[in-house]
């Protein structure tokens, strides 16, 4: 897939020097089907179809075995989202596309895809170690493949259990839409698409190739270029602001825990540490003051015994003063605008 941006697009070129656009996705059979002809009633009254959502049958909720697999699928999907959120920031307006700093592309794909065989299939890696988590957990693609193979092998038996559990009319309603055993495995996959941004003359040519006449060519080319430039501008704002917003949120949650004298443990620092790591991945979009503040916070976290923090001690020893200072730096609108300007553009005005 190729996205076009305007010719002489300095912001786009600055962006491309720093990041890759990656669209990772994971699919699995969700087993949810709308019940054809079903109606919703409320206190004895039948509601109009146009005013309600048609009832669904959630197959993975029906038996103990199916519920077990649903939990496994959901857990893996959560882990996939955590990986995407840690390594990337959204590319606004294009769902699923992430801006990933170039040095982080390898680690991200290592967590998602891992080791593959000659046929391109994920395989077990006996030497696997994930620096981000400090774990030996196999890749998402390998784990999904294992779970999917097991699910599909057991599906004929689970299908019979399902039929026995359901009312016959309910099963007949969805039976034709449930994949046959021979096609079930196709519902499970992990894909990674690399998206390219075309700049300069090739961007204009990509538009002209699809148009009929000269005047339309010029008008449509300018329109598409302007549209894509707006998307690039939004993307730059996201990669500047996103990591800072995540850090400020993690610090606010930590401060709230301390201020209510909750049980502060070393694990309470994990969200802050992860946000710091992400901000450092996007350090090209930060400023020196922001990075210096983060370095001070990092040192302080390393020197602090978590369970000694209370509302009193954290207030008197300067811990909360430091966390609040970092929050203020992360949310400094002037600094954000200046860092956006480093990419060759001004921050968009917002009408209130």
N, C-alpha and C positions, 0 to 999 in steps of 0.2 A: 504494500500500500504506500502511496506517495501523497503527501500533502503539499500544496503549493503556497508559497509566500511571496511577498512583493520583491521585485528587483531592487537591488541596492539596499537590502534589509539588514542593516547593521545589527539590530537587536536579535534577529533570527540567527545570524552568523555567530554572534557572541554566545547565544544559547547552545548552538550546535557544537561549539568548541568544548563545552563543559558536560553535556548530557547526551544520553541516548533515549529514544522513545521506545518503550517496550510495553507490549500488551500481553501479560500472562493470564491464562484462564484455566479453570478446572471444571470439568463437567462430571456429573454423576446422575443416575436415575433417581428422580425425586418421588415418583410414584403418586403424584397428585392429579386427579382427573375430575373435571366438572361432571356432575350427574345430570345427564340430559333429561329434560322434562320435569326435573324436581322443582318444587315451589317452596317458598318461605312463608310460614304462617306465624302470626303473632296474636296471642290471645283469641285464637279461633278464627282470625281474619287472614285471608290469603293476600300477600303483598304483591304488587305489580312487579314483573320481571325488570322493568326499566328502572325501578327504584331500589333494587336489591342486587347483591352478588349471588350468583348461582352456587348452591352448596357443592362442596367438593368431597371426594373420597380420598383420604390420605392413607394409601396402602401401607406405607412404612410405619404406621401407628397401630396396625391391626393385631399383630402377634408379638410375642416376646422376642422371637428371633429377628423379626423385621425391625423392631424398635432398637435392638442391639446394633444392627447395621446402620440405622439412621443416625445413631449417636456417633458411630465411627466416621461416617461421611461428614457429618457436621463438624466434628472435631478437626478433621483434616482440612475442611474448607476454612475454618477459623485460622488454622496455622498458615494456610496459603495467604489469606488476607493480611495476617500479621507480617509476613515476609514482604508482601507488596507495599504495605504501609511503611515498613521500616526503611526499605531501600529507595522508595520513590515518592514523588509528589505527583498529584493528578496533573494531567494535561487537560485544562478546562475545555468543556464542550465536546470532548470525544471520550465517551465512556470506556473505561477499562484501560486507557493508555496512561502509562506512568513515565514521568521524567526521572531518569536514573543517572546519577553522576557516573561518568565513564569508569572511574576506578572501582565503582560498586557493582558494575554489571556482572563481572565474574563471580563474586561472592553471592549475588542474588540468584544467578542461574545455577550455581553449585547447590544452593538450598532447594531450588525447585526441581531441577532436572537430575543433577548428580551424575553418576557414572552410567554410561550406556554401552551396549554391546555393538558388534559390527552391523547389526540390523537396525540400530537406532533405538533399541528398546532399553528402558531403565533396568539396571541390574544392581545387585547387592554389592556394596563397597566395604570390604573388611577393614579398611584403613580410614574410614570416614571420621571426620571431626569438624564440627561447625563452630568456628571462633565466636560468632555472635552469641550463641547459647551455651558454649562450652560442652555440648552434648555430641554423642555419636549417632544421633537419630538419622536414619536414612532419608533420602530425598522424598519430597512430596510425590513426585512421579512414581518412584519405586513403591512407596507405601500404598498409593492409590491402586497401582496395578495388582499388588498382592491382595488387597481387600476386594477389589473387583473380581479377580479370578475366583476367590473363595465364595463370594456372593453368588456369582453365576453358576458355580458348581452346585451350590445348595439351593438355587432358585426353584428347580422342579419340585423339591420336597416342600419348601416354604410356600410355593404357589398352592399346593394341595391343602396345606394348613390354612391358608388364606381363604380358599373357596369354602372350606368347612366352617370357617368363622363367620363369613358374611351371609346376609340374607340372599337367597338365589337371585332375586330381582336386581339387587345391587350389583352383584357380580356380572350379571348379563348386561347391565348398563355400561360397564367399562371394559368388559372382556376383550373386545375387538381392538381396543386402544393399548392394551398392555403388551409390551414387546414379547415376541416369542423367545424361548430360551436361546435359540440360535442367533438372535439379534441383540440380546440384552447387553453383551459386552461392549457393543458400539456406543452405549450411553456413557461410558467412562473414558475420560481423557484428560491429559494436561497438555495445553498448547502454549507456545510462546511465539508471538509475532513481533518482528522488528519493524518499526515504522520509520520511514525516511521523510525528511523535509526537503523539498526541491526549492532552490533559491535561484535568483538571477534569470537568465534567458530561458533555461529549461522549464522554469515555472510558467512563464508566459506561453511557451510552446505547448505545454501540457493542456492549457486552456484552449488555445487556438485550434488544436487538433480536433476538438469536439464541436466546433462551431461552423456555420455555413458561409457567412459573408463578412466582409472587412469591417463594416461599422459595428456589427454585433460582436465581432472578435475583439475590437478595441474596448467596447463597453463592458462586455462580460469579463474580459481579462482583468480590467481595472477593478471590477466589482469583486471577483474572486480573490485577487491579490489583497484588497482592502479587508475582506472578511478574514482571510488567513492571518493578516497582520494583527488584527484584533485578537485572534486566538493566541498568537505568539506573545503579544503584550500581556494577556491574561496569564499565560504560562509563566512568564517571568515574574509577575507578581506572586504567583503561587509558590514558586521555588524560593523566593526571598522570604515570604511571610510564613509559609507552612511549617518549617522546622522551628521557627520562633514561637508560633502559636502552640505547638506541641510542648515545647519546653515550659512556656508560661503556664500551661494547663497542668503539667506534671508538678510544677513547683507549688501551684495553688492547692492542689490536692494534698501535697505533703504538708504545707503550712496549716491546712485545715485539720489534718490529723494531729499535728503538734498542738495547735491552739485549743483543741478539745481534750487534750491530755489522753489521746488514744495510745494504743500499744505500738510504739515506733520500733521497728526492727531494721536490720540491714536490708531486708527485702523491700522495705518501704522506700528505699533509695533507688530501686531498680528502674522504675519508670523515668525518673530524672536522669539516671545514667544512660538509659537508652535514648532519651531525647537529646542528650548532649552528644552522643555518638552520631546521631543522625544530623544534627546541626553541623558537626565537623565534616561530615560527608559533603555537605552543601556549603563549605566554608568560603567558596568562591562567591557566594551570594551574601556573605556577611561582611561586617566591618571590623576593624581592629579592636575598637572598644568593646563590641559585643563578644568577640572571641577572648579578649582579656578577662572580661567578667566571667565567662564560662570557665576559663582556666582557674580563676580564684575559687569558683564554686566547686570545681572538680577536686581541687586540693583540699578544700574544707570537708567535702564528703569523705575523702580518704582518711582524714584525721579525726573524724567524729565517730564516737561510739553511739550508735543509734539509740539504744535503750536508755541513754542518759538524757535524751531530749524530752523536755516538757514545755508547757507554755511559759513557765518561769525561766528555766535554764536557757531555752532557745532565745528568749528575749534578752536575757542579761549577758549572754556570751557572744552576741552579735550574729548568731546563725540566721535568725529571721530577718535581720537587717540586710544580710547578704542575699538571701533568697528573694526578698522584695526588690532589691536593687537590680537583680538579674531579670526579674519579671518586668520592671520598668524599662530596662534596656531592650528587652525582647519586644516590647509594645511601643517603642519610641517611633511615632509616625514620621518624624523628620528623618531619622536614620533609615527607616524602611524606604522612604521616597528617594533618599540619596543613593541607597544601594540598588534600587531599581534603575536609577539614572546611569549607573555604571554600565548597564547593558545598552545604553544609547537611546533611552526613551524616558519620557516623563510618566509619573503615576497618573492613572485616570482620575478625573474629578468625579465625585459622587454628589448628586443633587439630593438634598434632604428636604 
